[in-house]
Amino acid sequence: MTTVALGPLPASGERVRGLLTVAVSLLIFVPLTVLGAAIGWPASLGDPAETALPRLLENELPTRLGYLVYLAYSVAFLPAAVGVSLWRRQGPVTVAVWIAVGAAAASALARTVGITRWLSTAFPLAEQWRRNPSQATREAIAVQFGTLNDFGGAIGEILGVSVFAALWLAATIAGPGLPRWARRAGVPVVVLVAAPAVELAGVDSGALVSLSSASITLWLAAVGVAMARGRADRGRGAGSAQGRAPLPGGR
């Protein structure tokens, strides 16, 4: 079996990769601003159907726009995350890199599934709520909405934004590729990003969600700036040959 080897990017490639990382890290502020003004997001994610569904229709345009931008952010997270994981790594691809790339892909996929529930299902439920004033029908719609929101939230917010993102970051800082300051700063960020997963145990995450988002945004932006400026301690940045993983499929 053969292995996959990494080589250094030219300076222009590193700058592009860094600028992409900075742009992706800052893109989250668009849905925060738009959805925050329209529906009080993300604090409103747990609101019941009688509150959430009418509000969706009252603010349909900005809500759709905000979630579309959030969807774009979630898709763009994948190349940005992979770029960070591969930054300054040379030589055979290690197990940590494969884990990081896989976790980044899983995180992006889970995020998109969680966001799509609002664009594809929540609005039709809101229309049904408006057209059917009977209590029995609305109770049934409320059950559907609650189930959809809980399941989609577990996939998007817990698995995508928390669990898989924390796994990606942990695998990324585990190797020698990143500068020492980025690896050290990444340790508390991993803890904060993983913290909202306590909701799977029935514990309210509270302010942990905001701390998680703020920490990963700042870390990504700082790493992106360093990548764009070429501030690399390349003497310490070469990838290790230990833990090398063969290319799946043996080719």
C-alpha positions in Angstrom: 0.0 0.0 0.0 1.1 3.5 -0.7 0.8 6.6 1.5 -0.4 10.1 0.9 2.3 12.7 1.3 2.0 16.4 1.9 4.2 19.1 0.5 4.5 22.9 1.3 2.2 25.3 -0.5 3.6 28.4 -2.2 3.4 31.6 -0.2 0.4 32.8 -2.3 -1.4 29.5 -1.6 -0.9 30.0 2.1 -2.2 33.5 2.0 -5.4 32.4 0.1 -5.9 29.6 2.6 -5.5 32.1 5.5 -7.8 34.6 4.1 -10.4 31.9 3.5 -10.1 30.9 7.1 -10.6 34.4 8.3 -13.5 35.0 6.0 -15.3 31.8 7.2 -14.7 32.6 10.9 -16.2 36.1 10.4 -19.1 34.9 8.3 -20.9 33.6 11.4 -21.7 37.2 12.4 -24.1 37.6 9.4 -26.6 35.0 10.6 -26.0 36.1 14.2 -27.0 39.6 13.2 -29.8 38.9 10.8 -31.4 36.0 12.6 -30.9 37.7 16.0 -32.8 40.7 14.9 -35.5 38.7 13.1 -36.3 35.8 15.5 -34.0 36.3 18.5 -31.7 33.5 17.4 -30.0 31.5 18.9 -31.8 32.1 22.2 -35.1 31.3 20.5 -34.1 27.8 19.3 -36.1 26.2 22.1 -39.2 28.2 21.8 -42.5 26.3 21.5 -44.5 26.0 18.3 -47.1 28.6 19.3 -44.3 31.2 19.6 -41.8 30.0 16.9 -44.1 29.2 14.0 -46.0 32.5 13.7 -42.8 34.4 14.2 -41.2 32.5 11.2 -43.9 33.8 8.9 -43.8 37.3 10.3 -40.1 37.5 9.5 -39.9 35.1 6.6 -37.5 37.0 4.3 -34.8 37.8 6.9 -35.1 34.4 8.5 -34.6 32.6 5.2 -31.7 34.9 4.3 -30.1 34.3 7.7 -30.4 30.6 7.5 -29.1 30.5 3.9 -26.0 32.4 5.0 -25.6 30.1 7.9 -25.9 27.2 5.5 -23.2 28.7 3.4 -21.0 29.2 6.5 -21.5 25.5 7.4 -20.5 24.3 4.0 -17.5 26.6 3.8 -16.4 25.4 7.2 -15.2 22.1 5.6 -12.4 23.6 3.3 -11.4 26.1 5.9 -11.1 23.4 8.6 -9.2 21.1 6.3 -6.9 23.9 5.4 -6.1 24.6 9.0 -5.5 20.9 9.7 -3.0 20.7 6.8 -1.2 24.0 7.4 2.6 23.5 7.6 2.4 19.8 7.5 4.8 17.9 5.3 5.5 14.3 4.7 3.1 11.3 5.0 -0.4 12.0 6.1 -0.8 11.0 9.8 -3.7 9.3 11.5 -4.5 12.6 13.3 -4.9 14.3 9.9 -7.3 11.6 8.6 -9.3 12.0 11.8 -9.3 15.7 11.5 -10.5 15.7 7.9 -13.2 13.1 8.6 -14.4 15.0 11.7 -14.5 18.3 9.7 -16.6 16.6 7.0 -19.0 15.1 9.6 -19.3 18.4 11.3 -20.1 20.2 8.1 -22.7 17.6 7.1 -24.4 17.6 10.5 -24.6 21.4 10.5 -26.2 21.5 7.1 -28.8 18.8 8.1 -29.6 20.8 11.2 -30.0 24.1 9.3 -32.0 22.6 6.4 -34.8 21.6 8.8 -35.7 25.3 9.1 -35.6 26.0 5.3 -37.4 22.7 4.2 -39.8 21.8 7.0 -40.3 24.5 9.6 -41.8 27.0 7.1 -44.4 24.5 5.8 -45.4 23.7 9.4 -45.8 27.4 10.0 -48.1 27.6 7.0 -50.2 24.7 8.3 -50.3 26.4 11.7 -51.7 29.6 10.1 -54.3 27.8 7.9 -55.6 25.5 10.7 -56.8 27.3 13.8 -58.4 24.2 15.4 -56.8 23.2 18.7 -56.5 19.6 17.8 -54.7 20.3 14.5 -52.3 22.8 16.2 -51.5 20.4 18.9 -50.5 17.8 16.3 -48.4 20.4 14.5 -46.8 21.4 17.8 -45.8 17.8 18.4 -44.3 17.5 14.9 -42.4 20.8 15.3 -41.1 19.9 18.7 -39.8 16.5 17.5 -38.3 18.0 14.4 -36.6 20.8 16.4 -35.2 18.4 19.0 -33.9 15.9 16.5 -32.6 18.5 14.1 -31.0 20.4 16.9 -29.3 17.3 18.2 -27.8 16.7 14.8 -26.9 20.2 13.9 -26.0 22.0 17.2 -24.8 19.0 19.3 -23.1 16.7 16.8 -22.2 19.3 14.2 -21.3 22.4 16.1 -20.1 20.6 19.2 -19.0 17.0 19.1 -17.5 16.7 15.6 -16.1 20.2 15.7 -14.3 19.4 19.0 -13.0 16.2 17.5 -11.7 18.0 14.5 -9.9 20.6 16.6 -8.5 18.0 19.0 -7.0 16.0 16.1 -5.7 19.2 14.5 -3.8 20.4 17.5 -2.6 16.9 18.4 0.0 17.0 15.6 3.1 19.1 15.2 1.9 21.1 12.3 0.4 24.2 13.9 2.5 26.8 15.8 2.9 26.1 19.5 0.7 29.1 20.4 -2.1 27.8 18.3 -1.9 24.3 19.8 -1.8 25.6 23.3 -4.7 28.1 22.7 -6.6 25.3 21.1 -6.8 23.1 24.2 -9.3 25.3 26.2 -11.2 25.9 22.9 -11.6 22.1 22.5 -13.2 22.0 26.0 -15.5 24.9 25.3 -16.6 23.6 21.9 -17.3 20.1 23.4 -19.1 21.5 26.4 -22.6 22.0 24.8 -22.8 18.3 24.3 -23.8 18.0 27.9 -27.3 18.5 26.7 -27.3 14.9 25.5 -27.2 14.0 29.2 -30.1 16.2 30.0 -28.0 19.1 31.3 -28.9 22.7 30.2 -25.8 24.1 28.4 -26.9 27.7 29.1 -24.1 30.2 28.3 -21.8 27.4 27.1 -23.2 27.7 23.6 -22.2 31.4 23.3 -18.7 30.7 24.9 -18.2 27.8 22.5 -19.1 29.9 19.4 -17.0 32.9 20.5 -13.9 30.7 21.3 -13.8 28.8 18.0 -14.4 32.0 16.1 -11.5 33.8 17.7 -9.2 30.8 17.4 -10.0 30.3 13.7 -9.6 34.1 13.0 -6.2 34.2 14.8 -4.9 31.1 12.9 -6.2 32.5 9.6 -4.4 35.8 10.1 -1.2 33.9 10.9 -1.6 31.8 7.8 -2.2 34.8 5.6 0.8 36.7 7.0 3.0 33.6 6.7 3.9 33.8 10.4 5.1 30.2 10.5 7.8 28.7 12.7 8.6 26.3 9.9 11.4 24.7 11.8 8.8 23.3 14.2 6.0 22.8 11.6 7.1 19.7 9.7 4.7 16.8 10.0 5.8 13.8 11.8 6.2 10.4 10.1 4.8 8.7 13.2 1.3 7.4 13.1 1.2 7.6 9.3 -1.9 6.2 7.7 -2.2 4.5 4.3 -4.6 5.9 1.7 -7.9 4.1 2.0 -8.3 1.5 -0.8 -4.5 0.9 -0.9 -3.9 3.4 -3.7 
